[in-house]
C-alpha cells in the first residue's frame, strides 16, 4: 500500500497528477473510459495445481436457473437493504438478489448479447460471473453434487465437464484446462446498485427468503495450524487475482481503512469499502498510463483523489464532479469469500496488512 509520510510527499503527488489532469480530462470528454472487454476465447493459463480430488457436497439437489425472469428496477420486490450481485457492461446492468442465488447457486442469463453464468456458493461465500462461451460453443452451467477445496463444483450440460466455481476453470472432462472469461461483479445493497444503475434489470427473487452473505460458515474448519495472526478460517476476505498473483484483503482491515491503495504485480489497485453498506469494490488505478491516487474516505464517506480533489462514486469507480467528472476506472474481478476457501484455493496468496 502507498502511504503518505509527509506533506511534501503529498504535494509532489499533487503536482504530478495536476500535470496529468488535462490528459485525463481529454479521456473523459472523448468517452475513452472504455467498458471492460468480455473475454470469451479459451485461455491457456491454468491455475490448478496438484491432483484434483473432489468431496461430496452435503444437502439435496441444487437446480440452476435456466431462464430467469427479469424485472425493471421500479417493479422489483426487493427491500433497499437487501444484498444483490451486480454486473454491468457498457450501458447494460443486471442485479441478482442474493436470496435468489442462495437457493440456486447458478443463473444462466444474458447481459446484452453475451451469455453469462452468475454464480454464488453459500458454503464459501464466494461470487463470480463468467461469460459461458468458449469460442463458438455456448455452455449451459449447472450445479454438481461435489466440492473442491471448499467451494462448489459446477458442470456444463453440453459435455458434463466439471468446473471450479471460484476459478471458472474446467477441472475434469472434455474441456479440462479451459477457463471461462470472468466479468467483474460486485456484492452490494440494492439501494446502492439502483442508485448507480437506475436502468438495471433485476432477477425476480420469486419469494425466496432473505439471506446474509457471511453467516453460513459451516464449511470452515474449526482451526488450522497455518492460520496467520489475526485471521480465522471463517473470516471473510476480498480476494483479487491478477495473472497468477492472488491477494486477500480481510474485511476487518477494509472496514478500518475504507480506501486501500495497493499494487498486485504491476497492477496499481484501489479497493473502496462503503461503511454504510459494508460493500467493497476493486479497481485499477491506471488511467491512460498514469496512476490516480486517492485519499482516505472522509467521515461522510466521500472519496476524493489526491491530485484534483474530484469526488468519486465508490460503486461505479467514476468521478462525479471536478476535473475528473466522467472519468471511470476499470473494475477488477474481486471475489468475496471465507478465508479458508480462498486460502485452500491459493495457498501462496498474499495477505494485505495495514501500513504501520
C-alpha positions in Angstrom: 0.0 0.0 0.0 1.2 3.5 -0.7 1.4 5.6 2.5 1.9 9.4 2.8 4.6 10.1 5.4 4.9 13.8 4.9 3.1 16.9 3.4 6.0 17.2 0.9 5.1 13.7 -0.4 1.5 14.7 -0.9 2.5 17.9 -2.6 4.7 16.0 -5.1 1.8 13.7 -5.9 -0.5 16.7 -6.4 1.9 18.3 -8.9 2.3 15.1 -10.8 -1.4 14.5 -11.0 -2.2 18.1 -11.8 0.1 17.9 -14.8 -1.8 14.8 -15.9 -5.2 16.2 -15.4 -5.5 17.7 -18.9 -4.9 14.3 -20.4 -7.3 12.6 -18.1 -10.0 15.2 -18.8 -9.5 14.6 -22.6 -10.1 10.9 -21.8 -13.4 11.8 -20.2 -14.5 14.2 -22.9 -13.9 11.7 -25.7 -15.6 8.9 -23.8 -12.4 6.9 -23.5 -13.5 5.3 -20.3 -14.0 2.0 -22.2 -16.1 -0.7 -20.8 -14.3 -3.8 -19.7 -13.8 -6.2 -22.5 -15.6 -9.5 -22.3 -13.0 -12.2 -22.9 -14.7 -15.2 -24.4 -11.8 -17.0 -26.0 -10.1 -20.0 -24.5 -7.3 -19.4 -22.0 -4.1 -21.4 -21.6 -3.2 -20.1 -18.1 -4.2 -22.9 -15.8 -4.5 -22.1 -12.1 -5.0 -25.6 -10.9 -2.0 -27.1 -9.0 -1.7 -30.6 -7.8 -4.2 -33.5 -8.0 -7.8 -32.7 -8.3 -9.8 -34.5 -5.6 -13.5 -34.0 -5.1 -15.6 -34.3 -2.0 -19.4 -34.9 -1.8 -21.5 -31.9 -1.1 -24.0 -32.1 1.8 -27.7 -31.3 1.2 -30.1 -32.1 -1.5 -30.1 -31.3 -5.2 -29.5 -27.7 -6.3 -31.1 -26.7 -9.6 -29.5 -23.9 -11.6 -31.8 -21.3 -13.2 -32.0 -21.6 -16.9 -34.4 -18.7 -17.8 -34.6 -16.1 -15.1 -37.4 -13.6 -15.1 -36.1 -10.1 -15.4 -37.9 -7.1 -14.0 -37.2 -3.3 -14.3 -35.8 -1.7 -11.2 -39.1 0.0 -10.4 -41.0 -3.2 -10.2 -38.5 -5.4 -8.3 -40.0 -6.7 -5.0 -36.7 -6.1 -3.2 -36.0 -4.1 0.0 -33.4 -1.3 -0.1 -31.1 -3.1 2.3 -31.1 -6.4 0.5 -27.8 -7.8 -1.0 -27.6 -8.2 -4.7 -24.9 -9.4 -7.0 -24.5 -6.6 -9.6 -22.8 -6.9 -13.0 -22.5 -4.2 -15.7 -21.0 -3.9 -19.2 -21.3 -0.8 -21.3 -24.8 0.5 -21.0 -26.3 -2.8 -19.7 -26.6 -3.7 -16.0 -28.2 -6.5 -14.1 -28.8 -7.4 -10.5 -29.3 -10.8 -8.9 -30.8 -10.8 -5.4 -28.6 -12.9 -3.1 -31.6 -14.7 -1.6 -32.5 -16.0 -5.1 -28.9 -17.0 -5.8 -28.6 -18.8 -2.5 -31.2 -21.4 -3.4 -29.9 -22.0 -7.0 -26.2 -21.0 -6.9 -26.0 -20.6 -10.7 -28.2 -18.5 -13.0 -27.8 -18.8 -16.8 -28.6 -15.4 -18.3 -27.7 -12.9 -20.9 -26.0 -9.5 -20.4 -26.8 -7.7 -23.7 -25.5 -10.1 -26.3 -23.2 -12.1 -24.0 -24.3 -15.3 -22.4 -23.3 -15.3 -18.7 -23.3 -17.6 -15.7 -23.9 -15.8 -12.4 -22.6 -17.9 -9.5 -22.8 -17.9 -5.7 -21.5 -20.5 -3.3 -23.1 -20.2 0.1 -20.6 -22.7 1.5 -17.6 -20.4 0.7 -19.5 -17.1 0.4 -17.9 -16.6 -3.0 -19.4 -14.9 -6.0 -18.3 -14.8 -9.6 -19.7 -14.1 -13.0 -18.5 -15.8 -16.2 -19.0 -15.5 -19.9 -20.3 -19.0 -20.6 -18.8 -19.3 -24.0 -15.7 -21.0 -25.4 -15.1 -19.9 -29.0 -18.3 -20.6 -30.8 -19.6 -23.1 -28.2 -22.1 -21.7 -25.7 -22.3 -23.6 -22.4 -25.2 -24.2 -20.0 -23.9 -24.3 -16.5 -25.3 -26.4 -13.6 -24.6 -27.3 -10.0 -22.9 -30.6 -9.3 -23.0 -32.6 -6.0 -19.3 -32.2 -5.5 -16.9 -29.8 -3.7 -13.3 -28.9 -4.5 -11.1 -27.1 -2.0 -14.0 -25.7 0.0 -16.3 -24.4 -2.8 -18.9 -25.8 -5.2 -18.1 -27.6 -8.4 -20.2 -26.7 -11.4 -20.8 -28.7 -14.6 -21.8 -27.8 -18.2 -24.7 -29.6 -19.7 -23.1 -29.9 -23.1 -20.1 -32.1 -22.2 -20.7 -32.9 -18.5 -17.2 -31.4 -17.7 -16.7 -30.3 -14.1 -15.7 -26.6 -13.3 -14.4 -24.7 -10.4 -16.9 -22.0 -9.3 -14.2 -19.8 -7.9 -11.7 -20.2 -10.8 -14.0 -20.6 -13.8 -11.6 -23.4 -14.9 -12.6 -26.8 -16.1 -11.2 -29.4 -13.6 -12.2 -32.6 -15.3 -13.8 -33.7 -18.6 -13.6 -32.9 -22.3 -12.9 -29.2 -21.6 -10.2 -29.8 -18.9 -7.8 -26.9 -18.6 -10.1 -24.4 -20.3 -11.1 -21.2 -18.5 -14.2 -19.0 -18.9 -13.7 -15.3 -19.2 -14.7 -13.5 -16.0 -16.8 -10.4 -15.8 -16.2 -8.2 -12.7 -19.2 -8.1 -10.4 -19.9 -6.5 -7.0 -21.9 -7.6 -4.0 -23.8 -4.5 -3.0 -27.0 -3.4 -1.3 -29.9 -2.9 -3.6 -30.4 0.8 -2.8 -26.8 1.5 -3.9 -26.9 -0.6 -7.0 -30.2 1.0 -8.1 -28.7 4.5 -7.5 -25.7 3.8 -9.5 -27.5 1.9 -12.3 -31.1 3.1 -12.4 -31.9 1.3 -15.7 -30.7 -2.0 -14.3 -32.7 -5.2 -14.8 -33.4 -7.4 -11.8 -33.9 -11.1 -11.4 -37.2 -11.8 -9.8 -36.4 -13.4 -6.4 -39.8 -15.2 -6.6 -40.4 -15.2 -2.8 -37.1 -16.7 -1.7 -36.2 -15.9 1.9 -33.7 -13.3 2.9 -30.0 -14.2 3.5 -26.8 -12.5 4.7 -23.6 -13.3 2.7 -21.2 -14.1 5.5 -23.1 -16.2 8.0 -23.1 -19.7 6.6 -19.7 -20.8 8.0 -20.5 -24.5 8.3 -17.8 -25.3 5.8 -15.0 -23.6 7.7 -12.6 -25.8 9.7 -12.6 -25.2 13.4 -8.9 -24.4 13.5 -5.9 -24.6 11.3 -2.2 -24.6 12.2 -1.3 -22.3 9.3 -3.8 -19.6 10.0 -2.0 -16.2 10.0 -2.2 -14.0 13.0 -5.5 -12.0 13.1 -7.3 -14.3 10.6 -9.7 -17.1 11.4 -10.9 -19.7 8.8 -14.4 -18.3 8.8 -13.4 -14.6 8.4 -14.5 -13.0 5.2 -11.9 -11.6 2.8 -12.0 -9.9 -0.5 -9.8 -11.9 -2.9 -8.2 -10.4 -6.0 -6.4 -12.5 -8.6 -4.3 -10.8 -11.3 -2.5 -13.2 -13.6 -1.1 -15.8 -11.2 -0.8 -13.5 -8.2 -3.6 -13.7 -5.6 -4.1 -11.4 -2.7 -6.6 -11.4 0.2 -7.9 -8.3 1.9 -9.6 -9.1 5.3 -12.9 -7.3 5.7 -11.8 -6.2 9.2 -8.9 -4.2 7.6 -11.2 -2.9 4.8 -13.7 -1.6 7.4 -10.9 0.2 9.3 -9.1 1.8 6.3 -12.1 2.2 3.9 -9.8 3.2 0.9 -6.8 0.9 0.3 -4.3 1.7 -2.4 -2.1 -1.3 -3.3 -0.2 -3.0 -6.1 -0.7 -6.6 -7.3 2.2 -7.4 -9.5 2.4 -4.5 -11.9 -1.2 -3.5 -11.5 -1.9 -0.5 -9.3 -5.1 -1.1 -7.4 -7.6 0.5 -5.1 -10.3 -1.0 -3.0 -13.2 1.1 -1.8 -15.1 0.0 1.3 -18.6 1.5 1.8 -19.1 2.0 5.5 -22.8 2.4 5.3 -23.5 -0.8 3.5 -20.4 -3.0 4.1 -19.8 -3.5 0.4 -16.4 -3.5 -1.4 -15.4 -2.6 -5.0 -12.0 -3.0 -6.5 -10.4 -1.1 -9.4 -7.2 -0.5 -11.3 -5.8 3.0 -10.6 -4.2 3.2 -14.0 -5.7 5.7 -16.5 -4.1 6.2 -19.9 -0.7 5.1 -18.5 -1.0 7.3 -15.4 -1.8 6.4 -11.8 -4.5 8.0 -9.8 -4.1 8.3 -6.0 -6.9 8.6 -3.5 -7.3 10.0 0.0 -8.9 8.0 2.8 -12.6 8.4 2.7 -14.0 11.3 4.8 -16.3 10.7 7.8 -19.3 11.2 5.4 -18.0 8.5 3.1 -16.9 10.9 0.3 -13.9 9.7 -1.7 -11.5 12.2 -3.4 -8.4 11.8 -5.5 -5.2 13.5 -4.3 -4.4 15.4 -7.5 -7.6 17.2 -8.4 -9.8 16.8 -5.3 -12.6 15.5 -7.5 -15.3 13.4 -5.8 -15.7 9.7 -6.8 -18.5 7.2 -6.7 -17.2 4.1 -5.0 -19.7 1.7 -6.7 -19.1 2.9 -10.3 -15.5 3.8 -9.8 -16.3 7.1 -11.6 -15.5 10.7 -11.0 -18.8 12.6 -10.3 -17.6 16.2 -10.1 -14.5 18.4 -10.6 -11.9 17.8 -13.3 -12.3 14.0 -13.1 -16.1 14.1 -13.8 -16.9 11.4 -16.3 -13.6 9.5 -15.9 -14.1 5.9 -15.0 -11.6 3.4 -13.5 -11.5 -0.2 -14.8 -13.3 -2.6 -12.4 -11.2 -5.6 -11.3 -12.6 -9.1 -10.7 -12.8 -9.3 -6.9 -14.2 -12.3 -5.1 -15.7 -12.2 -1.6 -15.0 -15.5 0.2 -14.3 -17.0 3.5 -10.6 -17.1 4.3 -10.5 -20.9 4.4 -11.8 -21.2 0.9 -9.6 -18.6 -0.6 -6.5 -20.0 1.2 -7.2 -23.5 0.1 -7.5 -22.4 -3.5 -4.5 -20.1 -3.4 -2.2 -21.5 -0.6 0.5 -19.0 -1.7 -1.8 -16.0 -1.6 -0.5 -12.7 -0.2 -2.4 -11.1 2.6 -2.8 -7.3 2.8 -1.5 -5.8 6.0 -2.2 -2.4 7.3 0.7 0.1 6.9 2.5 0.7 10.3 
